[in-house]
Amino acid sequence: MTKNLGIYHFFDGIYGSSPEAPHKADVIRQALQTHQLAPEQAIIIGDTKFDMLGAQETGIQKLAVTWGFGEQADLLNYQPDYIAHKPIEVLEYFQ
């Protein structure tokens, strides 16, 4: 998808579940290890409770977005560090 959108070059890595990393926390650990990052150096931008749970299990920050597959109420149950209701708010968080 990132290749089709012409944004692939903006990423150092793209990770998803696999037989070796079936759960979100496994995927996060794989990315942290590959890029030699400590949990406090990472953040997940997620739209589901599974994203929030994976972040919680690995100790990384959670930025919840309210558009996508998840429900806002589910996201809030995992106490995200930040919540964005519009894409521009993600950019504002990093500025």
N, CA, C and O atoms as CSV, one atom per row, in Angstrom:
chain,resi,resn,atom,element,x,y,z
A,1,MET,N,N,0.831,-1.188,0.000
A,1,MET,CA,C,0.000,0.000,0.000
A,1,MET,C,C,0.877,1.254,0.000
A,1,MET,O,O,0.593,2.216,-0.713
A,2,THR,N,N,1.948,1.235,0.808
A,2,THR,CA,C,2.799,2.429,0.850
A,2,THR,C,C,3.508,2.665,-0.484
A,2,THR,O,O,3.758,3.810,-0.861
A,3,LYS,N,N,3.826,1.597,-1.188
A,3,LYS,CA,C,4.423,1.757,-2.521
A,3,LYS,C,C,3.418,2.382,-3.485
A,3,LYS,O,O,3.757,3.288,-4.246
A,4,ASN,N,N,2.180,1.891,-3.446
A,4,ASN,CA,C,1.134,2.429,-4.329
A,4,ASN,C,C,0.856,3.899,-4.043
A,4,ASN,O,O,0.540,4.659,-4.958
A,5,LEU,N,N,0.970,4.304,-2.784
A,5,LEU,CA,C,0.733,5.696,-2.413
A,5,LEU,C,C,1.957,6.583,-2.630
A,5,LEU,O,O,1.873,7.806,-2.511
A,6,GLY,N,N,3.091,5.963,-2.947
A,6,GLY,CA,C,4.305,6.729,-3.187
A,6,GLY,C,C,4.947,7.273,-1.922
A,6,GLY,O,O,5.653,8.281,-1.969
A,7,ILE,N,N,4.708,6.611,-0.782
A,7,ILE,CA,C,5.266,7.100,0.485
A,7,ILE,C,C,6.217,6.092,1.141
A,7,ILE,O,O,6.667,6.304,2.267
A,8,TYR,N,N,6.516,5.014,0.448
A,8,TYR,CA,C,7.360,3.948,0.995
A,8,TYR,C,C,8.706,4.476,1.485
A,8,TYR,O,O,9.226,4.016,2.501
A,9,HIS,N,N,9.259,5.428,0.772
A,9,HIS,CA,C,10.585,5.949,1.097
A,9,HIS,C,C,10.630,6.729,2.413
A,9,HIS,O,O,11.715,7.042,2.903
A,10,PHE,N,N,9.485,7.042,2.984
A,10,PHE,CA,C,9.444,7.760,4.256
A,10,PHE,C,C,9.612,6.829,5.463
A,10,PHE,O,O,9.713,7.309,6.593
A,11,PHE,N,N,9.644,5.520,5.248
A,11,PHE,CA,C,9.670,4.548,6.330
A,11,PHE,C,C,10.991,3.787,6.377
A,11,PHE,O,O,11.534,3.396,5.344
A,12,ASP,N,N,11.496,3.586,7.591
A,12,ASP,CA,C,12.681,2.752,7.786
A,12,ASP,C,C,12.312,1.277,7.864
A,12,ASP,O,O,13.166,0.411,7.672
A,13,GLY,N,N,11.071,0.994,8.139
A,13,GLY,CA,C,10.594,-0.378,8.215
A,13,GLY,C,C,9.084,-0.401,8.316
A,13,GLY,O,O,8.468,0.521,8.850
A,14,ILE,N,N,8.501,-1.456,7.800
A,14,ILE,CA,C,7.059,-1.641,7.881
A,14,ILE,C,C,6.850,-3.051,8.423
A,14,ILE,O,O,7.358,-4.022,7.864
A,15,TYR,N,N,6.102,-3.153,9.508
A,15,TYR,CA,C,5.965,-4.419,10.212
A,15,TYR,C,C,4.505,-4.805,10.355
A,15,TYR,O,O,3.627,-3.946,10.448
A,16,GLY,N,N,4.257,-6.097,10.372
A,16,GLY,CA,C,2.919,-6.624,10.585
A,16,GLY,C,C,3.017,-8.023,11.153
A,16,GLY,O,O,4.109,-8.576,11.286
A,17,SER,N,N,1.882,-8.585,11.485
A,17,SER,CA,C,1.901,-9.918,12.072
A,17,SER,C,C,2.391,-10.944,11.058
A,17,SER,O,O,2.229,-10.795,9.847
A,18,SER,N,N,2.994,-11.983,11.604
A,18,SER,CA,C,3.538,-13.079,10.805
A,18,SER,C,C,3.564,-14.310,11.704
A,18,SER,O,O,3.274,-14.204,12.896
A,19,PRO,N,N,3.905,-15.469,11.159
A,19,PRO,CA,C,4.004,-16.651,12.027
A,19,PRO,C,C,5.004,-16.457,13.181
A,19,PRO,O,O,4.815,-17.005,14.266
A,20,GLU,N,N,6.058,-15.683,12.943
A,20,GLU,CA,C,7.061,-15.418,13.977
A,20,GLU,C,C,6.609,-14.332,14.954
A,20,GLU,O,O,7.113,-14.263,16.075
A,21,ALA,N,N,5.688,-13.506,14.551
A,21,ALA,CA,C,5.207,-12.395,15.377
A,21,ALA,C,C,3.686,-12.283,15.215
A,21,ALA,O,O,3.195,-11.380,14.538
A,22,PRO,N,N,2.943,-13.211,15.842
A,22,PRO,CA,C,1.495,-13.234,15.608
A,22,PRO,C,C,0.697,-12.140,16.326
A,22,PRO,O,O,-0.395,-11.784,15.880
A,23,HIS,N,N,1.216,-11.612,17.410
A,23,HIS,CA,C,0.485,-10.614,18.192
A,23,HIS,C,C,1.122,-9.232,18.036
A,23,HIS,O,O,2.300,-9.117,17.697
A,24,LYS,N,N,0.342,-8.200,18.282
A,24,LYS,CA,C,0.822,-6.820,18.132
A,24,LYS,C,C,2.067,-6.578,18.965
A,24,LYS,O,O,3.006,-5.939,18.491
A,25,ALA,N,N,2.098,-7.074,20.200
A,25,ALA,CA,C,3.277,-6.894,21.052
A,25,ALA,C,C,4.509,-7.551,20.428
A,25,ALA,O,O,5.614,-7.020,20.534
A,26,ASP,N,N,4.325,-8.701,19.780
A,26,ASP,CA,C,5.443,-9.371,19.104
A,26,ASP,C,C,5.970,-8.519,17.959
A,26,ASP,O,O,7.180,-8.409,17.759
A,27,VAL,N,N,5.063,-7.923,17.219
A,27,VAL,CA,C,5.442,-7.063,16.089
A,27,VAL,C,C,6.218,-5.846,16.599
A,27,VAL,O,O,7.230,-5.454,16.017
A,28,ILE,N,N,5.735,-5.262,17.680
A,28,ILE,CA,C,6.407,-4.089,18.260
A,28,ILE,C,C,7.800,-4.469,18.745
A,28,ILE,O,O,8.767,-3.754,18.483
A,29,ARG,N,N,7.906,-5.588,19.451
A,29,ARG,CA,C,9.230,-6.037,19.929
A,29,ARG,C,C,10.190,-6.265,18.766
A,29,ARG,O,O,11.368,-5.921,18.856
A,30,GLN,N,N,9.691,-6.845,17.673
A,30,GLN,CA,C,10.508,-7.082,16.483
A,30,GLN,C,C,11.026,-5.763,15.916
A,30,GLN,O,O,12.202,-5.655,15.569
A,31,ALA,N,N,10.158,-4.768,15.822
A,31,ALA,CA,C,10.564,-3.463,15.290
A,31,ALA,C,C,11.573,-2.788,16.219
A,31,ALA,O,O,12.559,-2.217,15.754
A,32,LEU,N,N,11.330,-2.852,17.525
A,32,LEU,CA,C,12.265,-2.251,18.486
A,32,LEU,C,C,13.638,-2.911,18.384
A,32,LEU,O,O,14.665,-2.233,18.375
A,33,GLN,N,N,13.642,-4.232,18.306
A,33,GLN,CA,C,14.913,-4.960,18.224
A,33,GLN,C,C,15.637,-4.659,16.907
A,33,GLN,O,O,16.842,-4.407,16.907
A,34,THR,N,N,14.923,-4.685,15.810
A,34,THR,CA,C,15.525,-4.443,14.492
A,34,THR,C,C,16.193,-3.068,14.432
A,34,THR,O,O,17.269,-2.919,13.854
A,35,HIS,N,N,15.554,-2.078,15.027
A,35,HIS,CA,C,16.065,-0.710,14.951
A,35,HIS,C,C,16.813,-0.291,16.211
A,35,HIS,O,O,17.167,0.877,16.372
A,36,GLN,N,N,17.052,-1.255,17.106
A,36,GLN,CA,C,17.803,-1.026,18.344
A,36,GLN,C,C,17.258,0.177,19.112
A,36,GLN,O,O,17.994,1.096,19.470
A,37,LEU,N,N,15.943,0.142,19.353
A,37,LEU,CA,C,15.269,1.222,20.067
A,37,LEU,C,C,14.804,0.743,21.435
A,37,LEU,O,O,14.360,-0.395,21.588
A,38,ALA,N,N,14.908,1.605,22.406
A,38,ALA,CA,C,14.332,1.350,23.715
A,38,ALA,C,C,12.844,1.690,23.644
A,38,ALA,O,O,12.453,2.538,22.842
A,39,PRO,N,N,12.012,1.055,24.456
A,39,PRO,CA,C,10.571,1.344,24.417
A,39,PRO,C,C,10.240,2.823,24.579
A,39,PRO,O,O,9.289,3.311,23.969
A,40,GLU,N,N,11.005,3.535,25.386
A,40,GLU,CA,C,10.708,4.961,25.588
A,40,GLU,C,C,11.033,5.816,24.358
A,40,GLU,O,O,10.725,7.008,24.338
A,41,GLN,N,N,11.641,5.228,23.350
A,41,GLN,CA,C,11.953,5.948,22.114
A,41,GLN,C,C,10.896,5.721,21.027
A,41,GLN,O,O,11.038,6.212,19.908
A,42,ALA,N,N,9.846,4.983,21.359
A,42,ALA,CA,C,8.879,4.592,20.336
A,42,ALA,C,C,7.461,4.978,20.731
A,42,ALA,O,O,7.149,5.169,21.907
A,43,ILE,N,N,6.624,5.084,19.728
A,43,ILE,CA,C,5.202,5.368,19.916
A,43,ILE,C,C,4.432,4.624,18.834
A,43,ILE,O,O,4.890,4.504,17.698
A,44,ILE,N,N,3.270,4.133,19.198
A,44,ILE,CA,C,2.397,3.523,18.196
A,44,ILE,C,C,1.259,4.498,17.906
A,44,ILE,O,O,0.696,5.108,18.815
A,45,ILE,N,N,0.941,4.628,16.647
A,45,ILE,CA,C,-0.242,5.377,16.230
A,45,ILE,C,C,-1.245,4.304,15.846
A,45,ILE,O,O,-1.095,3.641,14.819
A,46,GLY,N,N,-2.272,4.136,16.677
A,46,GLY,CA,C,-3.161,3.013,16.476
A,46,GLY,C,C,-4.627,3.372,16.493
A,46,GLY,O,O,-5.046,4.365,17.087
A,47,ASP,N,N,-5.403,2.522,15.814
A,47,ASP,CA,C,-6.842,2.751,15.731
A,47,ASP,C,C,-7.666,1.628,16.353
A,47,ASP,O,O,-8.894,1.636,16.260
A,48,THR,N,N,-7.000,0.660,16.988
A,48,THR,CA,C,-7.742,-0.433,17.612
A,48,THR,C,C,-7.222,-0.708,19.009
A,48,THR,O,O,-6.126,-0.287,19.377
A,49,LYS,N,N,-8.029,-1.424,19.780
A,49,LYS,CA,C,-7.618,-1.809,21.125
A,49,LYS,C,C,-6.392,-2.720,21.072
A,49,LYS,O,O,-5.610,-2.750,22.022
A,50,PHE,N,N,-6.212,-3.454,19.989
A,50,PHE,CA,C,-5.052,-4.332,19.858
A,50,PHE,C,C,-3.757,-3.528,19.757
A,50,PHE,O,O,-2.719,-3.946,20.269
A,51,ASP,N,N,-3.825,-2.372,19.093
A,51,ASP,CA,C,-2.671,-1.474,19.033
A,51,ASP,C,C,-2.343,-0.960,20.434
A,51,ASP,O,O,-1.181,-0.934,20.839
A,52,MET,N,N,-3.371,-0.555,21.160
A,52,MET,CA,C,-3.180,-0.014,22.508
A,52,MET,C,C,-2.660,-1.094,23.451
A,52,MET,O,O,-1.797,-0.830,24.288
A,53,LEU,N,N,-3.183,-2.302,23.316
A,53,LEU,CA,C,-2.748,-3.412,24.156
A,53,LEU,C,C,-1.294,-3.772,23.861
A,53,LEU,O,O,-0.515,-4.005,24.785
A,54,GLY,N,N,-0.928,-3.819,22.601
A,54,GLY,CA,C,0.459,-4.115,22.227
A,54,GLY,C,C,1.416,-3.083,22.787
A,54,GLY,O,O,2.500,-3.421,23.263
A,55,ALA,N,N,1.011,-1.823,22.729
A,55,ALA,CA,C,1.849,-0.752,23.282
A,55,ALA,C,C,1.962,-0.896,24.792
A,55,ALA,O,O,3.041,-0.738,25.363
A,56,GLN,N,N,0.859,-1.193,25.421
A,56,GLN,CA,C,0.845,-1.351,26.876
A,56,GLN,C,C,1.762,-2.514,27.292
A,56,GLN,O,O,2.498,-2.400,28.272
A,57,GLU,N,N,1.720,-3.613,26.562
A,57,GLU,CA,C,2.533,-4.791,26.879
A,57,GLU,C,C,4.026,-4.551,26.670
A,57,GLU,O,O,4.855,-5.184,27.324
A,58,THR,N,N,4.365,-3.652,25.773
A,58,THR,CA,C,5.782,-3.420,25.461
A,58,THR,C,C,6.344,-2.139,26.063
A,58,THR,O,O,7.546,-1.890,25.975
A,59,GLY,N,N,5.488,-1.328,26.671
A,59,GLY,CA,C,5.950,-0.119,27.339
A,59,GLY,C,C,6.204,1.067,26.438
A,59,GLY,O,O,6.907,1.999,26.829
A,60,ILE,N,N,5.639,1.053,25.221
A,60,ILE,CA,C,5.804,2.219,24.354
A,60,ILE,C,C,4.600,3.143,24.526
A,60,ILE,O,O,3.570,2.739,25.066
A,61,GLN,N,N,4.737,4.377,24.067
A,61,GLN,CA,C,3.647,5.345,24.154
A,61,GLN,C,C,2.529,4.977,23.186
A,61,GLN,O,O,2.742,4.281,22.193
A,62,LYS,N,N,1.328,5.464,23.504
A,62,LYS,CA,C,0.140,5.162,22.710
A,62,LYS,C,C,-0.497,6.457,22.211
A,62,LYS,O,O,-0.895,7.312,23.001
A,63,LEU,N,N,-0.584,6.585,20.899
A,63,LEU,CA,C,-1.320,7.682,20.283
A,63,LEU,C,C,-2.506,7.043,19.571
A,63,LEU,O,O,-2.338,6.386,18.543
A,64,ALA,N,N,-3.689,7.233,20.110
A,64,ALA,CA,C,-4.901,6.633,19.550
A,64,ALA,C,C,-5.532,7.577,18.544
A,64,ALA,O,O,-5.620,8.783,18.773
A,65,VAL,N,N,-5.969,7.015,17.429
A,65,VAL,CA,C,-6.698,7.799,16.438
A,65,VAL,C,C,-8.130,7.275,16.371
A,65,VAL,O,O,-8.358,6.066,16.402
A,66,THR,N,N,-9.084,8.188,16.278
A,66,THR,CA,C,-10.495,7.808,16.362
A,66,THR,C,C,-11.133,7.506,15.018
A,66,THR,O,O,-12.333,7.236,14.955
A,67,TRP,N,N,-10.367,7.546,13.952
A,67,TRP,CA,C,-10.897,7.112,12.664
A,67,TRP,C,C,-10.220,5.776,12.357
A,67,TRP,O,O,-9.087,5.542,12.778
A,68,GLY,N,N,-10.874,4.948,11.665
A,68,GLY,CA,C,-10.310,3.632,11.374
A,68,GLY,C,C,-11.230,2.537,11.858
A,68,GLY,O,O,-12.451,2.687,11.832
A,69,PHE,N,N,-10.646,1.427,12.301
A,69,PHE,CA,C,-11.426,0.234,12.622
A,69,PHE,C,C,-11.948,0.186,14.050
A,69,PHE,O,O,-12.969,-0.453,14.305
A,70,GLY,N,N,-11.279,0.842,14.982
A,70,GLY,CA,C,-11.662,0.739,16.382
A,70,GLY,C,C,-12.720,1.733,16.804
A,70,GLY,O,O,-13.060,2.668,16.078
A,71,GLU,N,N,-13.227,1.502,17.997
A,71,GLU,CA,C,-14.195,2.404,18.607
A,71,GLU,C,C,-13.490,3.268,19.645
A,71,GLU,O,O,-12.627,2.782,20.376
A,72,GLN,N,N,-13.850,4.531,19.711
A,72,GLN,CA,C,-13.207,5.461,20.644
A,72,GLN,C,C,-13.298,4.947,22.083
A,72,GLN,O,O,-12.323,5.041,22.828
A,73,ALA,N,N,-14.436,4.414,22.478
A,73,ALA,CA,C,-14.605,3.922,23.846
A,73,ALA,C,C,-13.600,2.808,24.153
A,73,ALA,O,O,-13.035,2.767,25.246
A,74,ASP,N,N,-13.376,1.905,23.193
A,74,ASP,CA,C,-12.391,0.840,23.387
A,74,ASP,C,C,-10.989,1.411,23.541
A,74,ASP,O,O,-10.223,0.974,24.400
A,75,LEU,N,N,-10.657,2.389,22.704
A,75,LEU,CA,C,-9.334,3.007,22.770
A,75,LEU,C,C,-9.111,3.667,24.122
A,75,LEU,O,O,-8.035,3.540,24.707
A,76,LEU,N,N,-10.106,4.362,24.614
A,76,LEU,CA,C,-9.982,5.082,25.884
A,76,LEU,C,C,-9.792,4.144,27.068
A,76,LEU,O,O,-9.189,4.530,28.069
A,77,ASN,N,N,-10.296,2.918,26.969
A,77,ASN,CA,C,-10.102,1.933,28.043
A,77,ASN,C,C,-8.628,1.642,28.296
A,77,ASN,O,O,-8.264,1.212,29.391
A,78,TYR,N,N,-7.780,1.870,27.303
A,78,TYR,CA,C,-6.348,1.590,27.420
A,78,TYR,C,C,-5.529,2.836,27.728
A,78,TYR,O,O,-4.302,2.816,27.629
A,79,GLN,N,N,-6.193,3.902,28.095
A,79,GLN,CA,C,-5.562,5.150,28.523
A,79,GLN,C,C,-4.419,5.591,27.596
A,79,GLN,O,O,-3.253,5.597,27.992
A,80,PRO,N,N,-4.772,5.956,26.364
A,80,PRO,CA,C,-3.728,6.421,25.448
A,80,PRO,C,C,-3.051,7.682,25.986
A,80,PRO,O,O,-3.661,8.474,26.704
A,81,ASP,N,N,-1.791,7.850,25.626
A,81,ASP,CA,C,-1.049,9.045,26.029
A,81,ASP,C,C,-1.568,10.276,25.308
A,81,ASP,O,O,-1.456,11.394,25.811
A,82,TYR,N,N,-2.128,10.069,24.143
A,82,TYR,CA,C,-2.674,11.154,23.334
A,82,TYR,C,C,-3.764,10.558,22.457
A,82,TYR,O,O,-3.685,9.391,22.073
A,83,ILE,N,N,-4.768,11.343,22.140
A,83,ILE,CA,C,-5.827,10.893,21.241
A,83,ILE,C,C,-6.028,11.948,20.151
A,83,ILE,O,O,-6.125,13.143,20.432
A,84,ALA,N,N,-6.087,11.488,18.919
A,84,ALA,CA,C,-6.262,12.384,17.776
A,84,ALA,C,C,-7.581,12.058,17.097
A,84,ALA,O,O,-7.884,10.895,16.831
A,85,HIS,N,N,-8.355,13.087,16.820
A,85,HIS,CA,C,-9.636,12.919,16.153
A,85,HIS,C,C,-9.546,13.216,14.656
A,85,HIS,O,O,-10.433,12.854,13.884
A,86,LYS,N,N,-8.461,13.879,14.261
A,86,LYS,CA,C,-8.232,14.210,12.852
A,86,LYS,C,C,-6.752,13.983,12.541
A,86,LYS,O,O,-5.911,14.133,13.428
A,87,PRO,N,N,-6.421,13.628,11.308
A,87,PRO,CA,C,-5.021,13.391,10.954
A,87,PRO,C,C,-4.099,14.571,11.288
A,87,PRO,O,O,-2.954,14.352,11.684
A,88,ILE,N,N,-4.560,15.784,11.142
A,88,ILE,CA,C,-3.711,16.946,11.433
A,88,ILE,C,C,-3.260,16.945,12.895
A,88,ILE,O,O,-2.192,17.466,13.215
A,89,GLU,N,N,-4.066,16.365,13.776
A,89,GLU,CA,C,-3.709,16.315,15.195
A,89,GLU,C,C,-2.523,15.391,15.458
A,89,GLU,O,O,-1.805,15.578,16.441
A,90,VAL,N,N,-2.310,14.408,14.605
A,90,VAL,CA,C,-1.120,13.555,14.726
A,90,VAL,C,C,0.112,14.397,14.429
A,90,VAL,O,O,1.095,14.351,15.169
A,91,LEU,N,N,0.060,15.156,13.360
A,91,LEU,CA,C,1.165,16.048,13.000
A,91,LEU,C,C,1.417,17.048,14.124
A,91,LEU,O,O,2.568,17.284,14.493
A,92,GLU,N,N,0.365,17.631,14.666
A,92,GLU,CA,C,0.516,18.604,15.759
A,92,GLU,C,C,1.188,17.971,16.970
A,92,GLU,O,O,1.972,18.630,17.653
A,93,TYR,N,N,0.896,16.712,17.246
A,93,TYR,CA,C,1.521,16.018,18.378
A,93,TYR,C,C,3.034,15.985,18.212
A,93,TYR,O,O,3.767,16.190,19.179
A,94,PHE,N,N,3.508,15.731,17.004
A,94,PHE,CA,C,4.946,15.611,16.773
A,94,PHE,C,C,5.645,16.955,16.620
A,94,PHE,O,O,6.874,17.017,16.663
A,95,GLN,N,N,4.894,18.014,16.444
A,95,GLN,CA,C,5.513,19.335,16.343
A,95,GLN,C,C,5.739,19.825,17.738
A,95,GLN,O,O,6.254,20.926,17.930
